[in-house]
Amino acid sequence: MDVKKAIDEKIEQMREEIIEFTSNLIKFPSEQGKEKNAQLFFADSLKKLGCQVDIFNPDAETLRKYEDLMITREDFCKSPDVVGLLKGTGGGKSIILNSHMDVVPAGDQDWKESPWSGKIENGKIFGRGTSDMKGGAAANFYALKAIIEAGIKLKGDVIVESVVDEETGGAGTAAALLRGYTAEAAIISEPTDMKVYPACMGSMWFRIKVKGKAAHGATAYMGVNAIEKAQIIYNALKKLEGVRKETKNHSLYSHLEIPFCINIGKFSGGNWPSSVPDEAVMEGRMGVSPDESISEARKELEDAVRDAAASDSWISKNPPKIEWFGSCWVGGAVSKDHPIVQNIVRNHFDVLRREPVVSGAPWATDAGVLIRYGNIPTVIYGPGIGSTAHQANEYILIEDVIKATKVISNSILDWCLYQN
């Protein structure tokens, strides 16, 4: 029997079921702090599949074991992780299929339908989280279900994870690691547009407060304008970005003009047009190479700010305050020649009949957590167009979900092995 052909046929037979399952996931408004109902639905589905299911709440205090992990909240009572385990018969390698259930807020954007409609139309499923990443969660689930329903006995263990808090730094995946869930490889089915990403960058948020001296606008020369002094710091950050463009080059990011940007996304200064502002505050995001640690990147930025301050008589005596806040994602990478990467590449070609693009993920994912904290070789591959994520009228192509399900299912067979 051609096992992979049988699996592909099984997935085609389940096409309408896969569509309905994905649409139903979208109907749960699983924004941060509201993931529980969606997670229980996913857990119940795993139980019906015959998996051993573990439902648990991440513990903020325990998670602080990971120094660079930014814990954005203390209470996870409405945000459980869900892990399903299918034990193999022995003799094969284990794998994690990881996805996240949390989605970014729907917002007040121009949605044509409810963000939670799960509407099916013209070969697409619409709603918040379709692309990022409930379509990927469905692909993981049905990749395993197809194998089970085809009566194939895997030799290696399969761990299906549906985690929380990916959108703010990876606490859910880190909690699963601390729970003891590890494997010899992992696939994260983020919306890669069916590209293969063996690497993901890290990123973090920073806040810089620059002090000035207040004065009346009519005698501005008697004060020190914090906005003008902040410009010195801003210029130093842009210079650092240029330096890092040359020193933090990574082969999987050579296609990007500036792989690891330093962006100022928010700026405020002063409170009255006729007053010299005595403080300016800038907030931004710093991209981090998969090859560097968070602490290394932080030091580079802090050194750049310190050196810029030393060049100005006022700022040197009133040094800016730097805060690392909000979110922090660790980066990570495996070789594009690693067996789990080549496994996905090979099965992508067999299903789609074309070579996949292999590059670095242009955003952070939980792959960094699995690679750095768990020492688990991880590849990012899944359905969905990344550019539709976080936007109004987010959607996923049904055909992409089906194809990704086939690729992931066939990759499980090759990795875990099975009884003939």
Secondary structure by P-SEA (a helix, b strand, c coil): caaaaaaaaaaaaaaaaaaaaaaaaaacccccccaaaaaaaaaaaaaaaccbbbbbbbbcccccccccccccccccccbbbbbbbbbccccbbbbbbbbbcccccccccccccccccccccccccccccccccaaaaaaaaaaaaaaaaacccccbbbbbbbccccccccaaaaaaaaacccccbbbbbcccccbbbcbbbbbbbbbbbbbbbbbccccccccccaaaaaaaaaaaaaaaaaaaaacccccccccccccccccccbbbbbccccccccbbbbbbbbbbcccccaaaaaaaaaaaaaaaaaacaaaaabbbbbbbccbbbbbcccccccaaaaaaaaaaaaaccbbbbbcccccccaaaaaaaccccccccccccccccccccbbbbbaaaaaaaaaaaaaaaaaaccccc
